[in-house]
Amino acid sequence: MTSKEIGEKISLLRSRKGLTKNALANLSGVSPTYIYQLERGEKCPTVEYLSHICWGLGVTLAEFFAENEPNDKLSYLTAEQRKKLNDFLISL
């Protein structure tokens, strides 16, 4: 993947989660400026930083680099949403 493709994928996943760039930066432990630069394709993240960003997005590195979009609709839920769904299912 090129820097531009990585940035586009981050932007797509972030949008699907309903996260702002600042929110993703906070969840990932990186600066908001870095997220902006990545999404514009100006920077290419190291594996370490990309793993932090993937954690913030709720996906694994393997899922991030998968050619096909995940079929698992739950993968698009935030960690909080997954916890609430799990709590709800347990209550049934």
PDB file of N, CA, C and O in Angstrom:
ATOM      1  N   MET A   1       0.843  -1.187   0.000  1.00  0.00           N
ATOM      2  CA  MET A   1       0.000   0.000   0.000  1.00  0.00           C
ATOM      3  C   MET A   1       0.886   1.247   0.000  1.00  0.00           C
ATOM      4  O   MET A   1       1.934   1.287   0.644  1.00  0.00           O
ATOM      5  N   THR A   2       0.445   2.240  -0.723  1.00  0.00           N
ATOM      6  CA  THR A   2       1.155   3.515  -0.729  1.00  0.00           C
ATOM      7  C   THR A   2       0.694   4.360   0.462  1.00  0.00           C
ATOM      8  O   THR A   2      -0.289   4.034   1.127  1.00  0.00           O
ATOM      9  N   SER A   3       1.412   5.432   0.712  1.00  0.00           N
ATOM     10  CA  SER A   3       1.025   6.351   1.793  1.00  0.00           C
ATOM     11  C   SER A   3      -0.379   6.887   1.563  1.00  0.00           C
ATOM     12  O   SER A   3      -1.166   7.016   2.501  1.00  0.00           O
ATOM     13  N   LYS A   4      -0.686   7.196   0.314  1.00  0.00           N
ATOM     14  CA  LYS A   4      -2.018   7.720  -0.018  1.00  0.00           C
ATOM     15  C   LYS A   4      -3.095   6.676   0.259  1.00  0.00           C
ATOM     16  O   LYS A   4      -4.147   7.011   0.804  1.00  0.00           O
ATOM     17  N   GLU A   5      -2.854   5.425  -0.103  1.00  0.00           N
ATOM     18  CA  GLU A   5      -3.831   4.358   0.128  1.00  0.00           C
ATOM     19  C   GLU A   5      -4.032   4.099   1.620  1.00  0.00           C
ATOM     20  O   GLU A   5      -5.152   3.862   2.072  1.00  0.00           O
ATOM     21  N   ILE A   6      -2.943   4.146   2.375  1.00  0.00           N
ATOM     22  CA  ILE A   6      -3.051   3.975   3.831  1.00  0.00           C
ATOM     23  C   ILE A   6      -3.882   5.107   4.415  1.00  0.00           C
ATOM     24  O   ILE A   6      -4.755   4.873   5.251  1.00  0.00           O
ATOM     25  N   GLY A   7      -3.613   6.328   3.980  1.00  0.00           N
ATOM     26  CA  GLY A   7      -4.375   7.480   4.466  1.00  0.00           C
ATOM     27  C   GLY A   7      -5.843   7.374   4.125  1.00  0.00           C
ATOM     28  O   GLY A   7      -6.700   7.686   4.952  1.00  0.00           O
ATOM     29  N   GLU A   8      -6.142   6.936   2.913  1.00  0.00           N
ATOM     30  CA  GLU A   8      -7.540   6.769   2.503  1.00  0.00           C
ATOM     31  C   GLU A   8      -8.235   5.699   3.335  1.00  0.00           C
ATOM     32  O   GLU A   8      -9.404   5.849   3.692  1.00  0.00           O
ATOM     33  N   LYS A   9      -7.523   4.624   3.645  1.00  0.00           N
ATOM     34  CA  LYS A   9      -8.111   3.538   4.447  1.00  0.00           C
ATOM     35  C   LYS A   9      -8.373   4.020   5.869  1.00  0.00           C
ATOM     36  O   LYS A   9      -9.417   3.714   6.444  1.00  0.00           O
ATOM     37  N   ILE A  10      -7.441   4.767   6.435  1.00  0.00           N
ATOM     38  CA  ILE A  10      -7.636   5.316   7.783  1.00  0.00           C
ATOM     39  C   ILE A  10      -8.856   6.232   7.781  1.00  0.00           C
ATOM     40  O   ILE A  10      -9.705   6.145   8.669  1.00  0.00           O
ATOM     41  N   SER A  11      -8.941   7.099   6.793  1.00  0.00           N
ATOM     42  CA  SER A  11     -10.065   8.026   6.695  1.00  0.00           C
ATOM     43  C   SER A  11     -11.396   7.285   6.552  1.00  0.00           C
ATOM     44  O   SER A  11     -12.379   7.642   7.201  1.00  0.00           O
ATOM     45  N   LEU A  12     -11.428   6.256   5.704  1.00  0.00           N
ATOM     46  CA  LEU A  12     -12.636   5.467   5.501  1.00  0.00           C
ATOM     47  C   LEU A  12     -13.081   4.786   6.795  1.00  0.00           C
ATOM     48  O   LEU A  12     -14.248   4.871   7.179  1.00  0.00           O
ATOM     49  N   LEU A  13     -12.151   4.116   7.459  1.00  0.00           N
ATOM     50  CA  LEU A  13     -12.498   3.416   8.702  1.00  0.00           C
ATOM     51  C   LEU A  13     -12.905   4.398   9.794  1.00  0.00           C
ATOM     52  O   LEU A  13     -13.830   4.131  10.561  1.00  0.00           O
ATOM     53  N   ARG A  14     -12.220   5.525   9.862  1.00  0.00           N
ATOM     54  CA  ARG A  14     -12.549   6.542  10.865  1.00  0.00           C
ATOM     55  C   ARG A  14     -13.962   7.064  10.634  1.00  0.00           C
ATOM     56  O   ARG A  14     -14.741   7.210  11.575  1.00  0.00           O
ATOM     57  N   SER A  15     -14.282   7.343   9.378  1.00  0.00           N
ATOM     58  CA  SER A  15     -15.622   7.846   9.039  1.00  0.00           C
ATOM     59  C   SER A  15     -16.698   6.825   9.382  1.00  0.00           C
ATOM     60  O   SER A  15     -17.752   7.184   9.907  1.00  0.00           O
ATOM     61  N   ARG A  16     -16.439   5.557   9.087  1.00  0.00           N
ATOM     62  CA  ARG A  16     -17.410   4.502   9.395  1.00  0.00           C
ATOM     63  C   ARG A  16     -17.664   4.373  10.891  1.00  0.00           C
ATOM     64  O   ARG A  16     -18.760   4.009  11.316  1.00  0.00           O
ATOM     65  N   LYS A  17     -16.645   4.673  11.680  1.00  0.00           N
ATOM     66  CA  LYS A  17     -16.804   4.618  13.138  1.00  0.00           C
ATOM     67  C   LYS A  17     -17.439   5.887  13.688  1.00  0.00           C
ATOM     68  O   LYS A  17     -17.792   5.948  14.866  1.00  0.00           O
ATOM     69  N   GLY A  18     -17.585   6.891  12.846  1.00  0.00           N
ATOM     70  CA  GLY A  18     -18.162   8.149  13.307  1.00  0.00           C
ATOM     71  C   GLY A  18     -17.204   8.943  14.172  1.00  0.00           C
ATOM     72  O   GLY A  18     -17.629   9.706  15.039  1.00  0.00           O
ATOM     73  N   LEU A  19     -15.911   8.767  13.940  1.00  0.00           N
ATOM     74  CA  LEU A  19     -14.904   9.456  14.739  1.00  0.00           C
ATOM     75  C   LEU A  19     -14.380  10.687  14.012  1.00  0.00           C
ATOM     76  O   LEU A  19     -14.229  10.681  12.790  1.00  0.00           O
ATOM     77  N   THR A  20     -14.109  11.725  14.759  1.00  0.00           N
ATOM     78  CA  THR A  20     -13.406  12.867  14.197  1.00  0.00           C
ATOM     79  C   THR A  20     -11.922  12.525  14.175  1.00  0.00           C
ATOM     80  O   THR A  20     -11.489  11.552  14.792  1.00  0.00           O
ATOM     81  N   LYS A  21     -11.157  13.326  13.467  1.00  0.00           N
ATOM     82  CA  LYS A  21      -9.702  13.122  13.448  1.00  0.00           C
ATOM     83  C   LYS A  21      -9.124  13.295  14.846  1.00  0.00           C
ATOM     84  O   LYS A  21      -8.228  12.557  15.255  1.00  0.00           O
ATOM     85  N   ASN A  22      -9.646  14.281  15.576  1.00  0.00           N
ATOM     86  CA  ASN A  22      -9.159  14.499  16.947  1.00  0.00           C
ATOM     87  C   ASN A  22      -9.496  13.320  17.851  1.00  0.00           C
ATOM     88  O   ASN A  22      -8.675  12.911  18.672  1.00  0.00           O
ATOM     89  N   ALA A  23     -10.701  12.770  17.704  1.00  0.00           N
ATOM     90  CA  ALA A  23     -11.095  11.625  18.533  1.00  0.00           C
ATOM     91  C   ALA A  23     -10.204  10.424  18.239  1.00  0.00           C
ATOM     92  O   ALA A  23      -9.762   9.736  19.159  1.00  0.00           O
ATOM     93  N   LEU A  24      -9.939  10.171  16.957  1.00  0.00           N
ATOM     94  CA  LEU A  24      -9.054   9.054  16.610  1.00  0.00           C
ATOM     95  C   LEU A  24      -7.657   9.279  17.173  1.00  0.00           C
ATOM     96  O   LEU A  24      -7.027   8.349  17.676  1.00  0.00           O
ATOM     97  N   ALA A  25      -7.179  10.505  17.087  1.00  0.00           N
ATOM     98  CA  ALA A  25      -5.860  10.823  17.642  1.00  0.00           C
ATOM     99  C   ALA A  25      -5.822  10.531  19.138  1.00  0.00           C
ATOM    100  O   ALA A  25      -4.859   9.948  19.636  1.00  0.00           O
ATOM    101  N   ASN A  26      -6.864  10.935  19.848  1.00  0.00           N
ATOM    102  CA  ASN A  26      -6.919  10.682  21.299  1.00  0.00           C
ATOM    103  C   ASN A  26      -6.966   9.195  21.610  1.00  0.00           C
ATOM    104  O   ASN A  26      -6.285   8.731  22.526  1.00  0.00           O
ATOM    105  N   LEU A  27      -7.764   8.439  20.856  1.00  0.00           N
ATOM    106  CA  LEU A  27      -7.863   6.998  21.080  1.00  0.00           C
ATOM    107  C   LEU A  27      -6.561   6.276  20.747  1.00  0.00           C
ATOM    108  O   LEU A  27      -6.222   5.264  21.361  1.00  0.00           O
ATOM    109  N   SER A  28      -5.843   6.808  19.771  1.00  0.00           N
ATOM    110  CA  SER A  28      -4.632   6.161  19.285  1.00  0.00           C
ATOM    111  C   SER A  28      -3.372   6.597  20.018  1.00  0.00           C
ATOM    112  O   SER A  28      -2.338   5.933  19.937  1.00  0.00           O
ATOM    113  N   GLY A  29      -3.460   7.703  20.726  1.00  0.00           N
ATOM    114  CA  GLY A  29      -2.281   8.204  21.430  1.00  0.00           C
ATOM    115  C   GLY A  29      -1.284   8.897  20.511  1.00  0.00           C
ATOM    116  O   GLY A  29      -0.090   8.943  20.803  1.00  0.00           O
ATOM    117  N   VAL A  30      -1.778   9.435  19.402  1.00  0.00           N
ATOM    118  CA  VAL A  30      -0.924  10.195  18.489  1.00  0.00           C
ATOM    119  C   VAL A  30      -1.488  11.604  18.373  1.00  0.00           C
ATOM    120  O   VAL A  30      -2.591  11.885  18.844  1.00  0.00           O
ATOM    121  N   SER A  31      -0.729  12.477  17.748  1.00  0.00           N
ATOM    122  CA  SER A  31      -1.205  13.857  17.642  1.00  0.00           C
ATOM    123  C   SER A  31      -2.238  13.985  16.526  1.00  0.00           C
ATOM    124  O   SER A  31      -2.184  13.252  15.538  1.00  0.00           O
ATOM    125  N   PRO A  32      -3.177  14.915  16.685  1.00  0.00           N
ATOM    126  CA  PRO A  32      -4.144  15.162  15.622  1.00  0.00           C
ATOM    127  C   PRO A  32      -3.474  15.556  14.308  1.00  0.00           C
ATOM    128  O   PRO A  32      -3.940  15.177  13.233  1.00  0.00           O
ATOM    129  N   THR A  33      -2.384  16.312  14.392  1.00  0.00           N
ATOM    130  CA  THR A  33      -1.651  16.722  13.198  1.00  0.00           C
ATOM    131  C   THR A  33      -1.158  15.499  12.423  1.00  0.00           C
ATOM    132  O   THR A  33      -1.185  15.479  11.193  1.00  0.00           O
ATOM    133  N   TYR A  34      -0.710  14.487  13.154  1.00  0.00           N
ATOM    134  CA  TYR A  34      -0.217  13.265  12.524  1.00  0.00           C
ATOM    135  C   TYR A  34      -1.345  12.559  11.766  1.00  0.00           C
ATOM    136  O   TYR A  34      -1.133  12.067  10.658  1.00  0.00           O
ATOM    137  N   ILE A  35      -2.533  12.510  12.357  1.00  0.00           N
ATOM    138  CA  ILE A  35      -3.688  11.901  11.678  1.00  0.00           C
ATOM    139  C   ILE A  35      -4.003  12.677  10.406  1.00  0.00           C
ATOM    140  O   ILE A  35      -4.243  12.074   9.360  1.00  0.00           O
ATOM    141  N   TYR A  36      -4.006  14.014  10.478  1.00  0.00           N
ATOM    142  CA  TYR A  36      -4.257  14.844   9.292  1.00  0.00           C
ATOM    143  C   TYR A  36      -3.240  14.527   8.194  1.00  0.00           C
ATOM    144  O   TYR A  36      -3.607  14.355   7.032  1.00  0.00           O
ATOM    145  N   GLN A  37      -1.957  14.450   8.571  1.00  0.00           N
ATOM    146  CA  GLN A  37      -0.900  14.188   7.596  1.00  0.00           C
ATOM    147  C   GLN A  37      -1.044  12.789   6.981  1.00  0.00           C
ATOM    148  O   GLN A  37      -0.827  12.609   5.783  1.00  0.00           O
ATOM    149  N   LEU A  38      -1.406  11.816   7.798  1.00  0.00           N
ATOM    150  CA  LEU A  38      -1.591  10.464   7.281  1.00  0.00           C
ATOM    151  C   LEU A  38      -2.732  10.414   6.280  1.00  0.00           C
ATOM    152  O   LEU A  38      -2.588   9.849   5.196  1.00  0.00           O
ATOM    153  N   GLU A  39      -3.860  11.001   6.637  1.00  0.00           N
ATOM    154  CA  GLU A  39      -5.035  10.946   5.774  1.00  0.00           C
ATOM    155  C   GLU A  39      -4.811  11.690   4.458  1.00  0.00           C
ATOM    156  O   GLU A  39      -5.449  11.366   3.457  1.00  0.00           O
ATOM    157  N   ARG A  40      -3.936  12.661   4.443  1.00  0.00           N
ATOM    158  CA  ARG A  40      -3.623  13.373   3.205  1.00  0.00           C
ATOM    159  C   ARG A  40      -2.511  12.675   2.425  1.00  0.00           C
ATOM    160  O   ARG A  40      -2.158  13.107   1.328  1.00  0.00           O
ATOM    161  N   GLY A  41      -1.958  11.600   2.988  1.00  0.00           N
ATOM    162  CA  GLY A  41      -0.891  10.874   2.311  1.00  0.00           C
ATOM    163  C   GLY A  41       0.458  11.542   2.394  1.00  0.00           C
ATOM    164  O   GLY A  41       1.370  11.204   1.640  1.00  0.00           O
ATOM    165  N   GLU A  42       0.597  12.490   3.305  1.00  0.00           N
ATOM    166  CA  GLU A  42       1.861  13.211   3.452  1.00  0.00           C
ATOM    167  C   GLU A  42       2.883  12.419   4.250  1.00  0.00           C
ATOM    168  O   GLU A  42       4.088  12.610   4.086  1.00  0.00           O
ATOM    169  N   LYS A  43       2.414  11.544   5.101  1.00  0.00           N
ATOM    170  CA  LYS A  43       3.290  10.716   5.941  1.00  0.00           C
ATOM    171  C   LYS A  43       2.892   9.262   5.771  1.00  0.00           C
ATOM    172  O   LYS A  43       1.756   8.944   5.418  1.00  0.00           O
ATOM    173  N   CYS A  44       3.851   8.389   6.030  1.00  0.00           N
ATOM    174  CA  CYS A  44       3.587   6.951   6.035  1.00  0.00           C
ATOM    175  C   CYS A  44       3.916   6.446   7.437  1.00  0.00           C
ATOM    176  O   CYS A  44       5.049   6.597   7.894  1.00  0.00           O
ATOM    177  N   PRO A  45       2.942   5.848   8.127  1.00  0.00           N
ATOM    178  CA  PRO A  45       3.175   5.461   9.521  1.00  0.00           C
ATOM    179  C   PRO A  45       4.093   4.251   9.640  1.00  0.00           C
ATOM    180  O   PRO A  45       4.146   3.401   8.751  1.00  0.00           O
ATOM    181  N   THR A  46       4.807   4.191  10.743  1.00  0.00           N
ATOM    182  CA  THR A  46       5.547   2.977  11.071  1.00  0.00           C
ATOM    183  C   THR A  46       4.533   1.922  11.484  1.00  0.00           C
ATOM    184  O   THR A  46       3.372   2.237  11.742  1.00  0.00           O
ATOM    185  N   VAL A  47       4.967   0.683  11.546  1.00  0.00           N
ATOM    186  CA  VAL A  47       4.076  -0.391  11.977  1.00  0.00           C
ATOM    187  C   VAL A  47       3.593  -0.129  13.399  1.00  0.00           C
ATOM    188  O   VAL A  47       2.435  -0.384  13.727  1.00  0.00           O
ATOM    189  N   GLU A  48       4.483   0.380  14.235  1.00  0.00           N
ATOM    190  CA  GLU A  48       4.108   0.667  15.625  1.00  0.00           C
ATOM    191  C   GLU A  48       2.984   1.699  15.697  1.00  0.00           C
ATOM    192  O   GLU A  48       1.995   1.491  16.400  1.00  0.00           O
ATOM    193  N   TYR A  49       3.130   2.806  14.977  1.00  0.00           N
ATOM    194  CA  TYR A  49       2.093   3.835  15.015  1.00  0.00           C
ATOM    195  C   TYR A  49       0.813   3.367  14.341  1.00  0.00           C
ATOM    196  O   TYR A  49      -0.284   3.684  14.801  1.00  0.00           O
ATOM    197  N   LEU A  50       0.947   2.614  13.253  1.00  0.00           N
ATOM    198  CA  LEU A  50      -0.245   2.110  12.585  1.00  0.00           C
ATOM    199  C   LEU A  50      -0.997   1.143  13.493  1.00  0.00           C
ATOM    200  O   LEU A  50      -2.227   1.104  13.468  1.00  0.00           O
ATOM    201  N   SER A  51      -0.275   0.363  14.294  1.00  0.00           N
ATOM    202  CA  SER A  51      -0.957  -0.543  15.224  1.00  0.00           C
ATOM    203  C   SER A  51      -1.724   0.244  16.281  1.00  0.00           C
ATOM    204  O   SER A  51      -2.800  -0.185  16.699  1.00  0.00           O
ATOM    205  N   HIS A  52      -1.200   1.379  16.722  1.00  0.00           N
ATOM    206  CA  HIS A  52      -1.920   2.237  17.669  1.00  0.00           C
ATOM    207  C   HIS A  52      -3.189   2.799  17.027  1.00  0.00           C
ATOM    208  O   HIS A  52      -4.252   2.844  17.646  1.00  0.00           O
ATOM    209  N   ILE A  53      -3.050   3.224  15.776  1.00  0.00           N
ATOM    210  CA  ILE A  53      -4.194   3.786  15.055  1.00  0.00           C
ATOM    211  C   ILE A  53      -5.246   2.701  14.820  1.00  0.00           C
ATOM    212  O   ILE A  53      -6.442   2.946  14.977  1.00  0.00           O
ATOM    213  N   CYS A  54      -4.798   1.509  14.446  1.00  0.00           N
ATOM    214  CA  CYS A  54      -5.740   0.395  14.250  1.00  0.00           C
ATOM    215  C   CYS A  54      -6.476   0.090  15.546  1.00  0.00           C
ATOM    216  O   CYS A  54      -7.674  -0.189  15.525  1.00  0.00           O
ATOM    217  N   TRP A  55      -5.778   0.139  16.666  1.00  0.00           N
ATOM    218  CA  TRP A  55      -6.426  -0.097  17.962  1.00  0.00           C
ATOM    219  C   TRP A  55      -7.515   0.947  18.173  1.00  0.00           C
ATOM    220  O   TRP A  55      -8.622   0.622  18.604  1.00  0.00           O
ATOM    221  N   GLY A  56      -7.197   2.200  17.870  1.00  0.00           N
ATOM    222  CA  GLY A  56      -8.186   3.273  17.998  1.00  0.00           C
ATOM    223  C   GLY A  56      -9.380   3.082  17.073  1.00  0.00           C
ATOM    224  O   GLY A  56     -10.494   3.504  17.383  1.00  0.00           O
ATOM    225  N   LEU A  57      -9.135   2.446  15.941  1.00  0.00           N
ATOM    226  CA  LEU A  57     -10.209   2.179  14.978  1.00  0.00           C
ATOM    227  C   LEU A  57     -10.964   0.888  15.275  1.00  0.00           C
ATOM    228  O   LEU A  57     -12.009   0.622  14.683  1.00  0.00           O
ATOM    229  N   GLY A  58     -10.430   0.090  16.193  1.00  0.00           N
ATOM    230  CA  GLY A  58     -11.087  -1.175  16.548  1.00  0.00           C
ATOM    231  C   GLY A  58     -10.865  -2.278  15.528  1.00  0.00           C
ATOM    232  O   GLY A  58     -11.694  -3.178  15.394  1.00  0.00           O
ATOM    233  N   VAL A  59      -9.736  -2.216  14.798  1.00  0.00           N
ATOM    234  CA  VAL A  59      -9.396  -3.263  13.844  1.00  0.00           C
ATOM    235  C   VAL A  59      -7.975  -3.735  14.102  1.00  0.00           C
ATOM    236  O   VAL A  59      -7.171  -3.021  14.703  1.00  0.00           O
ATOM    237  N   THR A  60      -7.674  -4.934  13.648  1.00  0.00           N
ATOM    238  CA  THR A  60      -6.311  -5.438  13.745  1.00  0.00           C
ATOM    239  C   THR A  60      -5.523  -4.979  12.523  1.00  0.00           C
ATOM    240  O   THR A  60      -6.099  -4.513  11.540  1.00  0.00           O
ATOM    241  N   LEU A  61      -4.207  -5.116  12.596  1.00  0.00           N
ATOM    242  CA  LEU A  61      -3.384  -4.794  11.439  1.00  0.00           C
ATOM    243  C   LEU A  61      -3.756  -5.691  10.256  1.00  0.00           C
ATOM    244  O   LEU A  61      -3.789  -5.237   9.112  1.00  0.00           O
ATOM    245  N   ALA A  62      -4.032  -6.959  10.538  1.00  0.00           N
ATOM    246  CA  ALA A  62      -4.418  -7.897   9.479  1.00  0.00           C
ATOM    247  C   ALA A  62      -5.710  -7.437   8.802  1.00  0.00           C
ATOM    248  O   ALA A  62      -5.816  -7.476   7.576  1.00  0.00           O
ATOM    249  N   GLU A  63      -6.687  -7.005   9.592  1.00  0.00           N
ATOM    250  CA  GLU A  63      -7.941  -6.508   9.021  1.00  0.00           C
ATOM    251  C   GLU A  63      -7.702  -5.237   8.214  1.00  0.00           C
ATOM    252  O   GLU A  63      -8.316  -5.031   7.167  1.00  0.00           O
ATOM    253  N   PHE A  64      -6.813  -4.396   8.705  1.00  0.00           N
ATOM    254  CA  PHE A  64      -6.519  -3.146   8.011  1.00  0.00           C
ATOM    255  C   PHE A  64      -5.967  -3.414   6.611  1.00  0.00           C
ATOM    256  O   PHE A  64      -6.336  -2.740   5.649  1.00  0.00           O
ATOM    257  N   PHE A  65      -5.082  -4.403   6.509  1.00  0.00           N
ATOM    258  CA  PHE A  65      -4.436  -4.689   5.234  1.00  0.00           C
ATOM    259  C   PHE A  65      -5.175  -5.724   4.393  1.00  0.00           C
ATOM    260  O   PHE A  65      -4.733  -6.046   3.290  1.00  0.00           O
ATOM    261  N   ALA A  66      -6.284  -6.248   4.891  1.00  0.00           N
ATOM    262  CA  ALA A  66      -7.062  -7.223   4.121  1.00  0.00           C
ATOM    263  C   ALA A  66      -7.549  -6.592   2.832  1.00  0.00           C
ATOM    264  O   ALA A  66      -7.971  -5.436   2.808  1.00  0.00           O
ATOM    265  N   GLU A  67      -7.484  -7.368   1.762  1.00  0.00           N
ATOM    266  CA  GLU A  67      -7.923  -6.870   0.451  1.00  0.00           C
ATOM    267  C   GLU A  67      -9.417  -6.600   0.427  1.00  0.00           C
ATOM    268  O   GLU A  67      -9.864  -5.601  -0.136  1.00  0.00           O
ATOM    269  N   ASN A  68     -10.183  -7.483   1.034  1.00  0.00           N
ATOM    270  CA  ASN A  68     -11.639  -7.340   1.042  1.00  0.00           C
ATOM    271  C   ASN A  68     -12.087  -6.699   2.331  1.00  0.00           C
ATOM    272  O   ASN A  68     -11.444  -6.829   3.372  1.00  0.00           O
ATOM    273  N   GLU A  69     -13.183  -6.016   2.242  1.00  0.00           N
ATOM    274  CA  GLU A  69     -13.772  -5.423   3.438  1.00  0.00           C
ATOM    275  C   GLU A  69     -14.257  -6.550   4.339  1.00  0.00           C
ATOM    276  O   GLU A  69     -14.761  -7.558   3.844  1.00  0.00           O
ATOM    277  N   PRO A  70     -14.112  -6.399   5.655  1.00  0.00           N
ATOM    278  CA  PRO A  70     -14.598  -7.444   6.553  1.00  0.00           C
ATOM    279  C   PRO A  70     -16.110  -7.630   6.413  1.00  0.00           C
ATOM    280  O   PRO A  70     -16.858  -6.663   6.268  1.00  0.00           O
ATOM    281  N   ASN A  71     -16.541  -8.886   6.460  1.00  0.00           N
ATOM    282  CA  ASN A  71     -17.969  -9.189   6.399  1.00  0.00           C
ATOM    283  C   ASN A  71     -18.621  -9.019   7.759  1.00  0.00           C
ATOM    284  O   ASN A  71     -19.844  -8.925   7.864  1.00  0.00           O
ATOM    285  N   ASP A  72     -17.819  -8.983   8.776  1.00  0.00           N
ATOM    286  CA  ASP A  72     -18.313  -8.880  10.138  1.00  0.00           C
ATOM    287  C   ASP A  72     -18.785  -7.452  10.413  1.00  0.00           C
ATOM    288  O   ASP A  72     -17.968  -6.548  10.586  1.00  0.00           O
ATOM    289  N   LYS A  73     -20.078  -7.256  10.451  1.00  0.00           N
ATOM    290  CA  LYS A  73     -20.626  -5.921  10.673  1.00  0.00           C
ATOM    291  C   LYS A  73     -20.292  -5.392  12.062  1.00  0.00           C
ATOM    292  O   LYS A  73     -20.290  -4.180  12.280  1.00  0.00           O
ATOM    293  N   LEU A  74     -20.011  -6.285  12.997  1.00  0.00           N
ATOM    294  CA  LEU A  74     -19.667  -5.841  14.351  1.00  0.00           C
ATOM    295  C   LEU A  74     -18.299  -5.177  14.393  1.00  0.00           C
ATOM    296  O   LEU A  74     -18.012  -4.415  15.315  1.00  0.00           O
ATOM    297  N   SER A  75     -17.460  -5.452  13.419  1.00  0.00           N
ATOM    298  CA  SER A  75     -16.122  -4.862  13.423  1.00  0.00           C
ATOM    299  C   SER A  75     -16.179  -3.345  13.252  1.00  0.00           C
ATOM    300  O   SER A  75     -15.204  -2.654  13.551  1.00  0.00           O
ATOM    301  N   TYR A  76     -17.303  -2.823  12.776  1.00  0.00           N
ATOM    302  CA  TYR A  76     -17.437  -1.388  12.596  1.00  0.00           C
ATOM    303  C   TYR A  76     -17.931  -0.683  13.855  1.00  0.00           C
ATOM    304  O   TYR A  76     -17.996   0.546  13.886  1.00  0.00           O
ATOM    305  N   LEU A  77     -18.277  -1.437  14.883  1.00  0.00           N
ATOM    306  CA  LEU A  77     -18.711  -0.838  16.143  1.00  0.00           C
ATOM    307  C   LEU A  77     -17.501  -0.377  16.929  1.00  0.00           C
ATOM    308  O   LEU A  77     -16.423  -0.965  16.839  1.00  0.00           O
ATOM    309  N   THR A  78     -17.688   0.668  17.691  1.00  0.00           N
ATOM    310  CA  THR A  78     -16.629   1.116  18.586  1.00  0.00           C
ATOM    311  C   THR A  78     -16.538   0.129  19.743  1.00  0.00           C
ATOM    312  O   THR A  78     -17.435  -0.691  19.942  1.00  0.00           O
ATOM    313  N   ALA A  79     -15.463   0.210  20.496  1.00  0.00           N
ATOM    314  CA  ALA A  79     -15.285  -0.676  21.643  1.00  0.00           C
ATOM    315  C   ALA A  79     -16.431  -0.492  22.640  1.00  0.00           C
ATOM    316  O   ALA A  79     -16.919  -1.464  23.216  1.00  0.00           O
ATOM    317  N   GLU A  80     -16.855   0.749  22.839  1.00  0.00           N
ATOM    318  CA  GLU A  80     -17.960   1.026  23.767  1.00  0.00           C
ATOM    319  C   GLU A  80     -19.263   0.422  23.249  1.00  0.00           C
ATOM    320  O   GLU A  80     -20.034  -0.150  24.019  1.00  0.00           O
ATOM    321  N   GLN A  81     -19.508   0.547  21.947  1.00  0.00           N
ATOM    322  CA  GLN A  81     -20.719  -0.018  21.365  1.00  0.00           C
ATOM    323  C   GLN A  81     -20.721  -1.543  21.465  1.00  0.00           C
ATOM    324  O   GLN A  81     -21.754  -2.150  21.752  1.00  0.00           O
ATOM    325  N   ARG A  82     -19.558  -2.161  21.227  1.00  0.00           N
ATOM    326  CA  ARG A  82     -19.465  -3.623  21.357  1.00  0.00           C
ATOM    327  C   ARG A  82     -19.730  -4.065  22.785  1.00  0.00           C
ATOM    328  O   ARG A  82     -20.382  -5.085  23.011  1.00  0.00           O
ATOM    329  N   LYS A  83     -19.219  -3.290  23.768  1.00  0.00           N
ATOM    330  CA  LYS A  83     -19.446  -3.635  25.166  1.00  0.00           C
ATOM    331  C   LYS A  83     -20.931  -3.536  25.503  1.00  0.00           C
ATOM    332  O   LYS A  83     -21.477  -4.416  26.168  1.00  0.00           O
ATOM    333  N   LYS A  84     -21.584  -2.472  25.047  1.00  0.00           N
ATOM    334  CA  LYS A  84     -23.014  -2.302  25.312  1.00  0.00           C
ATOM    335  C   LYS A  84     -23.827  -3.414  24.666  1.00  0.00           C
ATOM    336  O   LYS A  84     -24.772  -3.923  25.269  1.00  0.00           O
ATOM    337  N   LEU A  85     -23.473  -3.790  23.459  1.00  0.00           N
ATOM    338  CA  LEU A  85     -24.167  -4.886  22.790  1.00  0.00           C
ATOM    339  C   LEU A  85     -23.961  -6.186  23.549  1.00  0.00           C
ATOM    340  O   LEU A  85     -24.903  -6.955  23.742  1.00  0.00           O
ATOM    341  N   ASN A  86     -22.740  -6.428  23.975  1.00  0.00           N
ATOM    342  CA  ASN A  86     -22.438  -7.635  24.745  1.00  0.00           C
ATOM    343  C   ASN A  86     -23.229  -7.651  26.056  1.00  0.00           C
ATOM    344  O   ASN A  86     -23.811  -8.676  26.414  1.00  0.00           O
ATOM    345  N   ASP A  87     -23.254  -6.537  26.763  1.00  0.00           N
ATOM    346  CA  ASP A  87     -24.014  -6.446  28.009  1.00  0.00           C
ATOM    347  C   ASP A  87     -25.499  -6.704  27.762  1.00  0.00           C
ATOM    348  O   ASP A  87     -26.157  -7.396  28.539  1.00  0.00           O
ATOM    349  N   PHE A  88     -26.019  -6.140  26.666  1.00  0.00           N
ATOM    350  CA  PHE A  88     -27.417  -6.350  26.322  1.00  0.00           C
ATOM    351  C   PHE A  88     -27.693  -7.836  26.058  1.00  0.00           C
ATOM    352  O   PHE A  88     -28.674  -8.382  26.562  1.00  0.00           O
ATOM    353  N   LEU A  89     -26.844  -8.478  25.283  1.00  0.00           N
ATOM    354  CA  LEU A  89     -27.046  -9.891  24.965  1.00  0.00           C
ATOM    355  C   LEU A  89     -26.965 -10.774  26.199  1.00  0.00           C
ATOM    356  O   LEU A  89     -27.704 -11.751  26.323  1.00  0.00           O
ATOM    357  N   ILE A  90     -26.073 -10.431  27.100  1.00  0.00           N
ATOM    358  CA  ILE A  90     -25.962 -11.201  28.342  1.00  0.00           C
ATOM    359  C   ILE A  90     -27.228 -11.045  29.181  1.00  0.00           C
ATOM    360  O   ILE A  90     -27.639 -11.975  29.876  1.00  0.00           O
ATOM    361  N   SER A  91     -27.847  -9.856  29.111  1.00  0.00           N
ATOM    362  CA  SER A  91     -29.051  -9.607  29.923  1.00  0.00           C
ATOM    363  C   SER A  91     -30.282 -10.373  29.430  1.00  0.00           C
ATOM    364  O   SER A  91     -31.274 -10.488  30.151  1.00  0.00           O
ATOM    365  N   LEU A  92     -30.218 -10.893  28.208  1.00  0.00           N
ATOM    366  CA  LEU A  92     -31.387 -11.603  27.649  1.00  0.00           C
ATOM    367  C   LEU A  92     -31.606 -12.950  28.293  1.00  0.00           C
ATOM    368  O   LEU A  92     -32.544 -13.661  27.932  1.00  0.00           O
TER     369      LEU A  92
END
